[in-house]
Amino acid sequence: MRLTVRYFAGARAAVGVPDESFELPGDAATVEAAIEAVRRRHGAKVARVLPACSFLLDGVAVRDHDTAVCSGAQLDVLPPFAGG
């Protein structure tokens, strides 16, 4: 199952790219599986950022990380940031 992940602010700095696409194993992928794949791909630096992040799946806020991810989905990784 193919997934595109877009990174913003501190998450982008931690992974070093604005976005990437990769295959998630299995047919029953979840947001949690996608988060774990990002952790494995990018290591400790992103692992420190992810617990504070919010996630959008195809533009909709996801609070339940057991939410299913369909092939071709887009996951946005949004760390907290200040504006003004």
N, C-alpha and C positions, 0 to 999 in steps of 0.2 A: 504494500500500500504506500503510495507516494504522498508526501506531506511537504508543504512549504512553510518554513518558519521565518518570521520577520522579527528582528531585534531592534529595540529602541533604547536610547539613552545609555545607562550603565550596562545593560545587557549587551548592547552593540559593542561597547568598549571591551567587555569581558570576552566576547567571542571573536572580535576582530573583523566581522563581516556584517553588512546590513540585513542579509537574508541568505537562506540556503534551502535547497530541496534535497530530501533523502528518503529512502525506503524505510518504513517501519515494518518489522517482522509480524507475521500473523494477519489474520483477517479481522480480529476483534480488537483493534487498537483503541486505546483511550488517550485522553489528554495526559494522564499520568505516565503512560508509556512513551509519549512524545517528549515529556519533560525529562524522563530518565534517559532517553536517547540523546538529548541535548547535553545532559550532564556527562554522559560517557564520551561524547564527541569532543567536548571542550574542557573538561577537567575541573580542577579546584577553583579556578577564578570565577567561572560561571556558577559553580555550585554555591558559592557564597551569595550570589545575587538572586538566584531563583526563588528561595523561600519568601522573599519580600515582593515578588512579582505578581501582577495580575495577568490574566490571559484572556485573549479574545479568540474564539474559534469561528472562522468565517464572519467576523465582524460582531459577534455576539459574546458578551461577557460570560465566562465560564467560572463557576465557583466549585462545582462538583468535578473533581479530576477523574472520576470514573465515566465521564461523558464520552461516548463513542466518537471516534474520528473516522470520517469517510475518506476514501482515496481521493486525492486532488484537493483536500482541505488546506486552509491557510490558518496557521496559529501565530498570533501576535504575542510577543513577550514584552510586557510593559512594567519596568521597575518603577517604584515611586520616584517622583521628581517634583521639584519645586518650580513654580512659575511666577510670573509677575512682571 
